[in-house]
Amino acid sequence: MPHHTAFRLTAAALLAGLTALLPSAARAGDTLKVGITSGSPPYVFSVERGDGLDLEILHAIIERMGDTPDFVYVPFARRSLILTSHKVDAVTFWSLPKGVTCHPAKPYRFWRNALFTAHKKGVPGTGGDMRRTGIFMGSEHLKPALAKIGIDYDSLQRIYTVNAGVRMMLYGRLDSYIGDYPTVIYNFHKEDPTGEYEAKILHFFPPTPQQLCFTDAAKADAFNAALDALLKENPEVLNTITRNHGLKERITPPLSE
């Protein structure tokens, strides 16, 4: 074997060895395994196919990182255990996982709870009658925001699912409903496919960030850099994804209250 050929092979082997020693976050083109904890439409239709609002937004950012996303479903109650065991590189969250050290990235979208009413198009609404108002389960964190607009949390009807809340509005069993904007709009169109009714947003509550928490700080930094780069190149790139899902109000950064 000629000496120069042997040198090239040795150099290539050395480079491969050094690359193998680098932490995964230092290399481009990784497969990033992301645990998805919220599995309801329109955020997630199919984890396996990468189909859904959250998955499309995350795909755009992770692709900008130079990595390939591999989405897997992670039960919310087991997210800390799965992170600790390094079965995933990151999980989605709106409240930090407990009992595990992970590195939060910047929000990639926001939960936007709102107060809705619904009435037939061309027919006046309830005229401000809000005596029968429903709210989603697990909504205790909204108590202070509700108090600011004069709504007593304890007087609200707890509705088990968003779909049930929307149906109750459409059938006149609720005057209004408080829930997540994209989820309510999705279920509204599902229950009223002919567009006979009109949904009206009376009030938006302060947004809650939805984020990824990474096992590797360098990957969190790379995600943040990719998000910043995407928004610098085109501030509407993520908002375009949400509009393709029929959403008129912004739920992605940049977002002001």
C-alpha positions as CSV (number, residue, x, y, z in Angstrom):
1,M,0.0,0.0,0.0
2,P,1.5,3.4,-1.0
3,H,2.4,5.6,2.0
4,H,0.1,8.5,1.0
5,T,-2.9,6.1,0.9
6,A,-2.0,4.7,4.3
7,F,-1.8,8.2,5.6
8,R,-5.2,9.1,4.3
9,L,-6.7,5.9,5.9
10,T,-5.0,6.6,9.2
11,A,-6.2,10.3,9.2
12,A,-9.7,9.1,8.4
13,A,-9.6,6.6,11.1
14,L,-8.3,9.1,13.6
15,L,-11.1,11.6,12.6
16,A,-13.7,8.9,13.0
17,G,-12.4,8.0,16.4
18,L,-12.3,11.6,17.6
19,T,-15.9,12.2,16.3
20,A,-17.0,9.1,18.2
21,L,-15.6,10.5,21.4
22,L,-17.5,13.8,21.0
23,P,-20.8,14.1,22.9
24,S,-23.8,13.8,20.6
25,A,-24.7,17.5,21.0
26,A,-21.4,18.5,19.4
27,R,-22.1,16.6,16.2
28,A,-24.4,17.7,13.4
29,G,-26.9,15.4,11.8
30,D,-28.0,13.5,15.0
31,T,-31.4,11.8,15.3
32,L,-33.1,13.6,18.1
33,K,-35.6,11.5,20.0
34,V,-38.4,13.7,21.3
35,G,-41.0,12.6,23.8
36,I,-44.4,14.0,23.1
37,T,-46.6,14.2,26.3
38,S,-49.7,16.0,24.9
39,G,-51.5,13.8,22.4
40,S,-54.7,15.5,21.5
41,P,-55.7,17.2,18.2
42,P,-54.8,19.6,16.7
43,Y,-51.4,19.3,18.4
44,V,-51.0,15.6,17.7
45,F,-52.9,13.5,15.2
46,S,-50.2,10.8,14.8
47,V,-46.9,10.6,16.6
48,E,-45.7,7.9,14.3
49,R,-46.4,10.0,11.2
50,G,-45.2,13.3,12.7
51,D,-48.7,14.6,12.0
52,G,-50.0,17.5,14.1
53,L,-49.4,21.1,15.0
54,D,-46.7,20.5,17.6
55,L,-44.9,18.0,15.5
56,E,-44.8,20.2,12.5
57,I,-43.5,23.2,14.5
58,L,-40.8,21.0,16.2
59,H,-39.8,19.4,13.0
60,A,-39.1,22.8,11.4
61,I,-36.9,23.9,14.3
62,I,-35.1,20.6,14.7
63,E,-34.5,20.4,11.0
64,R,-33.0,23.9,11.2
65,M,-30.6,22.5,13.9
66,G,-29.4,20.0,11.3
67,D,-30.9,17.1,13.1
68,T,-33.6,14.6,12.3
69,P,-36.6,14.4,14.8
70,D,-37.8,11.0,16.0
71,F,-41.1,11.6,17.8
72,V,-42.3,9.1,20.4
73,Y,-45.3,9.2,22.7
74,V,-44.4,9.6,26.4
75,P,-47.1,9.3,29.1
76,F,-47.2,12.5,31.1
77,A,-46.9,10.7,34.4
78,R,-43.7,8.9,33.3
79,R,-41.9,11.7,31.6
80,S,-39.4,12.2,34.5
81,L,-38.5,8.5,34.6
82,I,-38.1,8.3,30.8
83,L,-35.9,11.4,30.9
84,T,-33.8,10.0,33.7
85,S,-33.2,6.7,31.9
86,H,-32.2,8.7,28.7
87,K,-34.7,6.9,26.6
88,V,-35.4,10.2,24.9
89,D,-33.3,13.3,24.3
90,A,-36.1,15.7,25.3
91,V,-39.7,15.9,26.3
92,T,-42.4,18.5,25.8
93,F,-43.7,20.3,28.9
94,W,-45.6,23.3,30.2
95,S,-44.6,22.4,33.8
96,L,-41.1,21.2,34.5
97,P,-40.6,17.5,35.0
98,K,-39.9,16.7,38.7
99,G,-37.1,14.8,40.2
100,V,-34.8,15.1,37.2
101,T,-32.3,17.6,35.9
102,C,-33.1,18.7,32.4
103,H,-32.4,21.9,30.4
104,P,-35.4,23.9,29.2
105,A,-35.3,25.4,25.8
106,K,-37.1,28.5,24.7
107,P,-40.9,28.2,24.1
108,Y,-41.8,26.9,20.6
109,R,-45.5,27.7,21.1
110,F,-47.9,28.9,23.8
111,W,-51.1,27.6,25.4
112,R,-53.7,30.3,24.9
113,N,-56.8,29.7,27.1
114,A,-59.7,31.9,26.1
115,L,-63.4,32.6,27.1
116,F,-65.7,31.5,24.2
117,T,-69.3,31.9,23.3
118,A,-71.1,30.4,20.3
119,H,-74.3,31.3,18.4
120,K,-75.9,30.7,15.1
121,K,-74.6,32.9,12.3
122,G,-76.9,35.9,11.8
123,V,-78.6,35.3,15.2
124,P,-77.7,37.6,18.2
125,G,-75.7,35.9,21.0
126,T,-76.7,35.5,24.6
127,G,-76.5,39.2,25.3
128,G,-73.8,38.8,27.9
129,D,-75.6,36.1,29.9
130,M,-72.6,34.2,31.4
131,R,-74.4,32.3,34.2
132,R,-73.6,28.9,32.7
133,T,-69.9,28.9,32.0
134,G,-67.8,25.7,31.7
135,I,-64.0,25.2,32.1
136,F,-61.6,22.4,31.5
137,M,-60.4,20.0,34.2
138,G,-57.1,20.9,35.9
139,S,-57.7,24.6,35.4
140,E,-56.9,25.8,39.0
141,H,-53.9,27.8,37.8
142,L,-56.4,30.2,36.0
143,K,-58.0,31.3,39.3
144,P,-56.0,34.6,39.6
145,A,-56.6,35.5,35.9
146,L,-60.3,34.7,36.2
147,A,-60.6,36.9,39.4
148,K,-59.1,39.8,37.5
149,I,-62.1,39.8,35.0
150,G,-64.7,39.2,37.7
151,I,-65.2,35.5,37.3
152,D,-65.5,33.3,40.4
153,Y,-63.7,30.0,39.6
154,D,-65.7,28.0,42.1
155,S,-68.9,29.0,40.2
156,L,-67.7,27.4,37.0
157,Q,-68.8,24.0,35.7
158,R,-65.9,21.6,35.3
159,I,-66.2,19.9,31.9
160,Y,-64.2,16.7,31.5
161,T,-63.3,17.2,27.8
162,V,-63.0,20.1,25.4
163,N,-65.2,18.3,22.9
164,A,-67.9,18.1,25.6
165,G,-67.6,21.8,26.4
166,V,-68.0,22.7,22.7
167,R,-71.0,20.4,22.3
168,M,-72.7,21.9,25.3
169,M,-72.2,25.4,23.9
170,L,-73.6,24.4,20.5
171,Y,-76.6,22.6,22.2
172,G,-77.4,25.6,24.4
173,R,-76.4,23.9,27.7
174,L,-73.6,26.3,28.3
175,D,-73.5,30.1,27.7
176,S,-69.7,30.1,27.4
177,Y,-66.7,27.9,27.8
178,I,-63.1,28.5,28.9
179,G,-60.5,26.3,27.1
180,D,-57.4,26.2,25.0
181,Y,-57.9,28.2,21.8
182,P,-56.6,25.8,19.2
183,T,-58.3,22.8,20.8
184,V,-61.6,24.6,21.1
185,I,-61.5,25.8,17.4
186,Y,-60.6,22.3,16.2
187,N,-63.5,20.7,18.1
188,F,-65.8,23.6,17.0
189,H,-65.1,22.8,13.4
190,K,-65.5,19.1,14.1
191,E,-68.9,19.5,15.7
192,D,-70.1,22.1,13.2
193,P,-68.7,21.0,9.8
194,T,-71.2,23.0,7.9
195,G,-70.3,26.3,9.6
196,E,-73.7,27.0,10.9
197,Y,-72.4,28.4,14.2
198,E,-69.9,31.2,15.0
199,A,-67.4,31.0,17.8
200,K,-66.5,34.3,19.4
201,I,-63.5,34.9,21.7
202,L,-64.5,37.3,24.5
203,H,-61.2,37.2,26.4
204,F,-57.7,35.7,26.1
205,F,-55.9,34.8,29.4
206,P,-52.1,35.2,29.8
207,P,-50.3,32.6,27.6
208,T,-48.5,29.6,29.1
209,P,-45.3,28.5,27.3
210,Q,-44.9,25.1,25.8
211,Q,-41.3,24.0,25.7
212,L,-38.8,21.1,25.4
213,C,-36.6,20.0,28.2
214,F,-33.4,18.4,27.1
215,T,-31.1,15.9,28.8
216,D,-28.1,17.7,27.1
217,A,-27.6,21.4,27.7
218,A,-25.7,21.8,24.4
219,K,-28.8,20.5,22.5
220,A,-31.0,22.9,24.3
221,D,-28.7,25.7,23.2
222,A,-28.7,24.4,19.6
223,F,-32.5,24.3,19.6
224,N,-32.6,27.9,20.9
225,A,-30.1,29.0,18.2
226,A,-32.2,27.3,15.5
227,L,-35.4,28.9,16.7
228,D,-33.8,32.3,16.8
229,A,-32.4,31.8,13.3
230,L,-35.7,30.7,11.9
231,L,-37.5,33.7,13.3
232,K,-34.8,36.1,12.1
233,E,-35.1,34.7,8.6
234,N,-38.9,34.8,8.6
235,P,-40.8,35.9,11.7
236,E,-44.0,34.3,10.3
237,V,-42.5,30.9,9.5
238,L,-44.1,29.2,12.6
239,N,-47.3,31.2,12.4
240,T,-47.8,30.0,8.9
241,I,-47.9,26.4,10.2
242,T,-50.6,27.3,12.6
243,R,-52.6,29.2,10.0
244,N,-52.5,26.0,7.8
245,H,-54.4,24.4,10.7
246,G,-57.2,27.1,10.5
247,L,-55.9,29.2,13.4
248,K,-56.2,33.0,13.0
249,E,-54.7,34.0,16.4
250,R,-51.0,33.7,17.1
251,I,-49.8,30.9,19.4
252,T,-46.1,30.8,18.3
253,P,-43.2,33.1,19.1
254,P,-42.8,36.0,18.8
255,L,-45.9,36.5,21.0
256,S,-46.9,39.3,23.3
257,E,-49.6,39.1,25.9
